[in-house]
């Protein structure tokens, strides 16, 4: 069983920066993605950014140029560095681990609130 523990988040003014971290524990199989999704009130959960164990990244268009995702495979951690934050970035951010070759190998963190004030 895999557990994901998130840290970071909080309240920041528009134009500011925040960092989110996610630590995975348990048996983790490769290949996999670690990533961040977000869900704003009344909206569907959406991908923000993800990174494979090999280091390949995907970003939502809204995140490109402002957010950077990185991971440490030795520590099973993933970090999302967010800069130039906008009020529309306000959401609950969820860490995700997707083990691509494992049935049922999709895990979520508990979520952390990011609020950007204008």
Buried (B, 14 or more C-beta within 10 A) or exposed (E): EBEBEBBBBEEBEEEEEBEBBBBBEEEBEEEBBBBBBBBBEEEEBEBBBBBBBEEEBBBBEBBEEBBBBBBEBEEBBBBBBBEEBEEEBBBBBBBBBBBEEBEEBBBBBEBBEBBBEE
